[in-house]
């Protein structure tokens, strides 16, 4: 099957993601669309993340915290369009990428998000995958509401499709933010007059590793609600306050190093 070349650069941020990044890179390799480049911003991984990325022909650049890694990859990207992905995502069908890109062009949007669902590796789904879908469903509904209202309240950085022009004009992601650098990125884009859209019918699989330990779920909820409140109130720029509330969430999110 011949592939369709599209002017897109994929930027993946990663740290100790040897378990997940092969799944993402394999799903990209199987796409009916051929992208210009795949850039992995590696935050000094101590496992085989960098080695795996190079084996798949990726361009590896220095990473760091999410905002730093995305900026590093974005600056290195050469295409008109960019797709920022987290390392634990999977493109579920061979046509996901081409569909996403085509719909983006038709929409006339400048920046877009898609629907998230938990990894579906078997018919018998784990607790964390089922629970993850409940949480992700809430996020998906919120993004659809944002599409209608045009007001950005919260966004996830797991998948961001954006024109290079937008990234350049708003000077990338704010590296001074402790959390919500992805929400801030969308807000500043919309604030500059760029058009946002959401594709609720295009899904990407994402890891439910945050929910792998049920005993930690209460802490996850408290941390998430606290961070969410800070975002809504516009206080997420206050680094020390955010770091205190997000400490538990960060441990649950992890860097992939201790996943089983």
Secondary structure as a PSIPRED ss2 file (coil, helix, strand):
# PSIPRED VFORMAT (PSIPRED V4.0)

   1 X C   1.000  0.000  0.000
   2 X C   1.000  0.000  0.000
   3 X C   1.000  0.000  0.000
   4 X E   0.000  0.000  1.000
   5 X E   0.000  0.000  1.000
   6 X C   1.000  0.000  0.000
   7 X C   1.000  0.000  0.000
   8 X E   0.000  0.000  1.000
   9 X E   0.000  0.000  1.000
  10 X E   0.000  0.000  1.000
  11 X E   0.000  0.000  1.000
  12 X E   0.000  0.000  1.000
  13 X E   0.000  0.000  1.000
  14 X E   0.000  0.000  1.000
  15 X C   1.000  0.000  0.000
  16 X C   1.000  0.000  0.000
  17 X C   1.000  0.000  0.000
  18 X C   1.000  0.000  0.000
  19 X C   1.000  0.000  0.000
  20 X C   1.000  0.000  0.000
  21 X H   0.000  1.000  0.000
  22 X H   0.000  1.000  0.000
  23 X H   0.000  1.000  0.000
  24 X H   0.000  1.000  0.000
  25 X H   0.000  1.000  0.000
  26 X H   0.000  1.000  0.000
  27 X H   0.000  1.000  0.000
  28 X H   0.000  1.000  0.000
  29 X H   0.000  1.000  0.000
  30 X C   1.000  0.000  0.000
  31 X C   1.000  0.000  0.000
  32 X C   1.000  0.000  0.000
  33 X E   0.000  0.000  1.000
  34 X E   0.000  0.000  1.000
  35 X C   1.000  0.000  0.000
  36 X C   1.000  0.000  0.000
  37 X E   0.000  0.000  1.000
  38 X E   0.000  0.000  1.000
  39 X E   0.000  0.000  1.000
  40 X E   0.000  0.000  1.000
  41 X E   0.000  0.000  1.000
  42 X E   0.000  0.000  1.000
  43 X C   1.000  0.000  0.000
  44 X C   1.000  0.000  0.000
  45 X C   1.000  0.000  0.000
  46 X C   1.000  0.000  0.000
  47 X C   1.000  0.000  0.000
  48 X C   1.000  0.000  0.000
  49 X H   0.000  1.000  0.000
  50 X H   0.000  1.000  0.000
  51 X H   0.000  1.000  0.000
  52 X H   0.000  1.000  0.000
  53 X H   0.000  1.000  0.000
  54 X H   0.000  1.000  0.000
  55 X H   0.000  1.000  0.000
  56 X C   1.000  0.000  0.000
  57 X C   1.000  0.000  0.000
  58 X C   1.000  0.000  0.000
  59 X E   0.000  0.000  1.000
  60 X E   0.000  0.000  1.000
  61 X E   0.000  0.000  1.000
  62 X E   0.000  0.000  1.000
  63 X C   1.000  0.000  0.000
  64 X C   1.000  0.000  0.000
  65 X C   1.000  0.000  0.000
  66 X H   0.000  1.000  0.000
  67 X H   0.000  1.000  0.000
  68 X H   0.000  1.000  0.000
  69 X H   0.000  1.000  0.000
  70 X H   0.000  1.000  0.000
  71 X H   0.000  1.000  0.000
  72 X H   0.000  1.000  0.000
  73 X H   0.000  1.000  0.000
  74 X H   0.000  1.000  0.000
  75 X H   0.000  1.000  0.000
  76 X H   0.000  1.000  0.000
  77 X C   1.000  0.000  0.000
  78 X C   1.000  0.000  0.000
  79 X C   1.000  0.000  0.000
  80 X C   1.000  0.000  0.000
  81 X E   0.000  0.000  1.000
  82 X E   0.000  0.000  1.000
  83 X E   0.000  0.000  1.000
  84 X E   0.000  0.000  1.000
  85 X E   0.000  0.000  1.000
  86 X E   0.000  0.000  1.000
  87 X C   1.000  0.000  0.000
  88 X C   1.000  0.000  0.000
  89 X E   0.000  0.000  1.000
  90 X E   0.000  0.000  1.000
  91 X C   1.000  0.000  0.000
  92 X C   1.000  0.000  0.000
  93 X C   1.000  0.000  0.000
  94 X C   1.000  0.000  0.000
  95 X C   1.000  0.000  0.000
  96 X H   0.000  1.000  0.000
  97 X H   0.000  1.000  0.000
  98 X H   0.000  1.000  0.000
  99 X H   0.000  1.000  0.000
 100 X H   0.000  1.000  0.000
 101 X H   0.000  1.000  0.000
 102 X H   0.000  1.000  0.000
 103 X H   0.000  1.000  0.000
 104 X H   0.000  1.000  0.000
 105 X H   0.000  1.000  0.000
 106 X H   0.000  1.000  0.000
 107 X H   0.000  1.000  0.000
 108 X C   1.000  0.000  0.000
 109 X C   1.000  0.000  0.000
 110 X C   1.000  0.000  0.000
 111 X E   0.000  0.000  1.000
 112 X E   0.000  0.000  1.000
 113 X E   0.000  0.000  1.000
 114 X E   0.000  0.000  1.000
 115 X E   0.000  0.000  1.000
 116 X E   0.000  0.000  1.000
 117 X E   0.000  0.000  1.000
 118 X E   0.000  0.000  1.000
 119 X C   1.000  0.000  0.000
 120 X C   1.000  0.000  0.000
 121 X C   1.000  0.000  0.000
 122 X C   1.000  0.000  0.000
 123 X C   1.000  0.000  0.000
 124 X C   1.000  0.000  0.000
 125 X C   1.000  0.000  0.000
 126 X C   1.000  0.000  0.000
 127 X H   0.000  1.000  0.000
 128 X H   0.000  1.000  0.000
 129 X H   0.000  1.000  0.000
 130 X H   0.000  1.000  0.000
 131 X H   0.000  1.000  0.000
 132 X H   0.000  1.000  0.000
 133 X H   0.000  1.000  0.000
 134 X H   0.000  1.000  0.000
 135 X H   0.000  1.000  0.000
 136 X H   0.000  1.000  0.000
 137 X H   0.000  1.000  0.000
 138 X H   0.000  1.000  0.000
 139 X H   0.000  1.000  0.000
 140 X H   0.000  1.000  0.000
 141 X H   0.000  1.000  0.000
 142 X H   0.000  1.000  0.000
 143 X H   0.000  1.000  0.000
 144 X H   0.000  1.000  0.000
 145 X H   0.000  1.000  0.000
 146 X H   0.000  1.000  0.000
 147 X H   0.000  1.000  0.000
 148 X H   0.000  1.000  0.000
 149 X H   0.000  1.000  0.000
 150 X C   1.000  0.000  0.000
 151 X C   1.000  0.000  0.000
 152 X C   1.000  0.000  0.000
 153 X C   1.000  0.000  0.000
 154 X C   1.000  0.000  0.000
 155 X C   1.000  0.000  0.000
 156 X C   1.000  0.000  0.000
 157 X C   1.000  0.000  0.000
 158 X C   1.000  0.000  0.000
 159 X E   0.000  0.000  1.000
 160 X E   0.000  0.000  1.000
 161 X E   0.000  0.000  1.000
 162 X E   0.000  0.000  1.000
 163 X E   0.000  0.000  1.000
 164 X H   0.000  1.000  0.000
 165 X H   0.000  1.000  0.000
 166 X H   0.000  1.000  0.000
 167 X H   0.000  1.000  0.000
 168 X H   0.000  1.000  0.000
 169 X H   0.000  1.000  0.000
 170 X C   1.000  0.000  0.000
 171 X C   1.000  0.000  0.000
 172 X C   1.000  0.000  0.000
 173 X C   1.000  0.000  0.000
 174 X C   1.000  0.000  0.000
 175 X C   1.000  0.000  0.000
 176 X C   1.000  0.000  0.000
 177 X C   1.000  0.000  0.000
 178 X C   1.000  0.000  0.000
 179 X C   1.000  0.000  0.000
 180 X C   1.000  0.000  0.000
 181 X H   0.000  1.000  0.000
 182 X H   0.000  1.000  0.000
 183 X H   0.000  1.000  0.000
 184 X H   0.000  1.000  0.000
 185 X H   0.000  1.000  0.000
 186 X H   0.000  1.000  0.000
 187 X H   0.000  1.000  0.000
 188 X H   0.000  1.000  0.000
 189 X H   0.000  1.000  0.000
 190 X H   0.000  1.000  0.000
 191 X H   0.000  1.000  0.000
 192 X C   1.000  0.000  0.000
 193 X C   1.000  0.000  0.000
 194 X C   1.000  0.000  0.000
 195 X C   1.000  0.000  0.000
 196 X E   0.000  0.000  1.000
 197 X E   0.000  0.000  1.000
 198 X E   0.000  0.000  1.000
 199 X E   0.000  0.000  1.000
 200 X E   0.000  0.000  1.000
 201 X E   0.000  0.000  1.000
 202 X E   0.000  0.000  1.000
 203 X E   0.000  0.000  1.000
 204 X E   0.000  0.000  1.000
 205 X E   0.000  0.000  1.000
 206 X E   0.000  0.000  1.000
 207 X C   1.000  0.000  0.000
 208 X C   1.000  0.000  0.000
 209 X H   0.000  1.000  0.000
 210 X H   0.000  1.000  0.000
 211 X H   0.000  1.000  0.000
 212 X C   1.000  0.000  0.000
 213 X C   1.000  0.000  0.000
 214 X H   0.000  1.000  0.000
 215 X H   0.000  1.000  0.000
 216 X H   0.000  1.000  0.000
 217 X H   0.000  1.000  0.000
 218 X H   0.000  1.000  0.000
 219 X H   0.000  1.000  0.000
 220 X H   0.000  1.000  0.000
 221 X H   0.000  1.000  0.000
 222 X H   0.000  1.000  0.000
 223 X H   0.000  1.000  0.000
 224 X H   0.000  1.000  0.000
 225 X H   0.000  1.000  0.000
 226 X H   0.000  1.000  0.000
 227 X H   0.000  1.000  0.000
 228 X H   0.000  1.000  0.000
 229 X H   0.000  1.000  0.000
 230 X H   0.000  1.000  0.000
 231 X H   0.000  1.000  0.000
 232 X H   0.000  1.000  0.000
 233 X C   1.000  0.000  0.000
 234 X C   1.000  0.000  0.000
 235 X C   1.000  0.000  0.000
 236 X C   1.000  0.000  0.000
 237 X C   1.000  0.000  0.000
 238 X C   1.000  0.000  0.000
 239 X H   0.000  1.000  0.000
 240 X H   0.000  1.000  0.000
 241 X H   0.000  1.000  0.000
 242 X H   0.000  1.000  0.000
 243 X H   0.000  1.000  0.000
 244 X H   0.000  1.000  0.000
 245 X H   0.000  1.000  0.000
 246 X H   0.000  1.000  0.000
 247 X H   0.000  1.000  0.000
 248 X H   0.000  1.000  0.000
 249 X H   0.000  1.000  0.000
 250 X H   0.000  1.000  0.000
 251 X H   0.000  1.000  0.000
 252 X H   0.000  1.000  0.000
 253 X H   0.000  1.000  0.000
 254 X C   1.000  0.000  0.000
 255 X C   1.000  0.000  0.000
 256 X C   1.000  0.000  0.000
 257 X C   1.000  0.000  0.000
 258 X C   1.000  0.000  0.000
 259 X C   1.000  0.000  0.000
 260 X C   1.000  0.000  0.000
